[in-house]
Amino acid sequence: MSNLRRVLERQQKQREEIRRRRAEEDRDVDEEEEQMLAAAHDAVGVLGLIPKQKLTAALRMFAYGASAEQVDEIARMGKSTILEYLVRFYDAVENLYTREYLRKPTPRDLQRLLQKGEDRGFPGMIGSIDCMY
């Protein structure tokens, strides 16, 4: 009985450590996102790009499939800056949603998807009909 108790205590400590690490990672990500969106003054004291400009440029590329050249004319940002913030935007989305939405499906998720497919006339199919080869 004491061995079982020790194993359970060790597992509990491991879970707490994982939660603590995740909380630290989340704080680090939040700080990086704030720095990414902050407008800064350059060496002359001129205010740089504001967060809305950075987000708009990233969203234009993402939503419309626009190239960096197309967006830099509209947003008046350099191509390298636009591409940098697009990558940062993707990283932020991934960090925010990976655990809940961008994860492997659980057995319960798979069962639900199989049932939904069967109800629609596609038994044994998980996902879109476009993905079947």
N, C-alpha and C positions, 0 to 999 in steps of 0.2 A: 504494500500500500504506500509506503514512503517513497519507493521508486516512482510510482505513478504520480505522486504529488510533486516530486522534483521535476519530472518531465513536463507536467502541466505548468508549473511555475516558470520553467525555462521557456516554454512556448509563449506564455503570457509576456515575459520580458522581451522576447523577440518581436512579438506583435507591437508592443509599446515602442520599441526602438524603430521599427519600420514606420509607425505613425509619426514619431518625432522627426525622422529623416524627411518624410514626405512634407511635413509642415515647414521644415527649413527650406526645402527645395521650392515650395510654393512661395515663401517669402522672397527668396532670391529671384524667382521669375517675376514676381510683382515689382520688385525694385528695378530689374532690367527693363520691364515694360514702361515704367515711369520715366526712366532715363531716355528710352527710345523716343517717347512722345514729347519730351520736354523741348521747348524752344530755347535756344541759347543765343547769346550775343557773340559776335565774332570779335576779332582783335581791334576793330575800329569802333565797336560798340553798337553795330547795327544788329537788330533782332533778326535771327535766322528764321527758318521755316517753322510755322506753327503746326501743332499736332493735326489739325484738320487737313492741312495741305498734304502731310505725309500719309495720312489714312486715305484720303481721297485718291491719291496717286496709286497706292497699293490696291485699292478696291477697283479702280478703273482697269488696271491691268488684269486683275483677277476676274471681274465680272464680264468685261467686254473682249477679253483676249487681246487687248491692245499691246502694242510693242512699247518698249521704253522710249523710243523716238517719238511716238505719237503722244505719249503722256507728258514728256518733258516740254513739248511745245505748249500744252494746255496749262500744266502746273508750274511751269518755269522752274523746274528742278533739273539737276544734272542726271544723266542716265544712270550713273553709278549710284547716286543717292536713291533714286527710285528703286533700283534693283535691290539695294541693301535693305530698304524698308519693306519691300515685298517679301524678302526672305525672313525678315524679323516678324512680319505680320503672320506668315505661315507658321513660324516657330511658336509664336504666342498662341495661335489657335490650336496647334498640336498639343502644347503644354496644358492648355485649359481643358481640352475635351478628350484627350487620349484615354484616361482612366475609365470614363463612363461610356463614351460613344465610339471611340476608335480602338476598341479592344476585340479580342477573339470572342465569338459568341459562346455563352455558357450552354450546358446541356438543356437548360430550361428555354433559352432563346431559340436553340435549334428546334426543339419540339414545337414551340409556338410557330416558327417559320414553316416547318413541315406541315403543320395543321392548316395554316393559312393557304399554303400552296395546294394542298389537297382539296380544301373547300372551293378553290378557284379552278379545279380541274387539272392540276399539275401535281400528281402524287410523286413524292420522293424528290421534289425540286426545292432547293434552297436558293432564293435570289431571283434575279431577273432572267427572263427567257432569252435575252440577248447574250447572256453569258454561257449558254449551253453550246458545246462544240460537238 
